[in-house]
């Protein structure tokens, strides 16, 4: 088990020269004082994939500290086919410390690809595109759809608002027609190979990076 109470990933080899143990071991006493410290992790070691500053911290303490610096970006993804990409999108969203991830459609999603990072995120569910649109409209948050359709702006030319929500479609089908109608803007990722599209997780990662280099944040 890892420090989050989740099963540790299986390894094909025992830790050693080529498979080093993840994280760090128990912290020598005397232990530091403060509510952010997890006594179990201090005593047994912290094998989670977290940056050094969060070693031995509780999940709640890490999440609260991330809340202080979250960006104005929200990331939403349509979930009609139990898309395996969603977990990877959540993991990338954690890396960019986005405001929240929104699951639109089915509530259940495959968390394996998230690698426990969803515990440090705000993950919200909206039963339908209409519900997500109402949420965004109430807060004045423009929705930026990522899709290859006529009128889409090349991603490198688009200036993101500081507060906005990127909307991603399901693998294969992309954004549904209903989702396209709620987007204030549409962007596409220029491609130069033989295939027409890239997978949703990759598209989400590129769009999140583009927000951080082409926004007022």
Buried (B, 14 or more C-beta within 10 A) or exposed (E): EBBBEEEEEEEEEEEEEEEEEBBBEEBEEEEEEEEBBBEEBBEBBBBBBBEEEBBBBBBEBBBBBBEEEBBBBBBBBBBEEEBBBBBBBBBBBBEBBBBBBBBBBBEEBBBEBBBBBBBBBBBBBBEEBEBBBEBBEEEEBBBBBBBBEEEBEEBEEBEBBEBBBBBBBBBEEBBBEEBBEBBEBBBBBEEEEEEEBBBBBBBBBBBBBBBBEBBEB
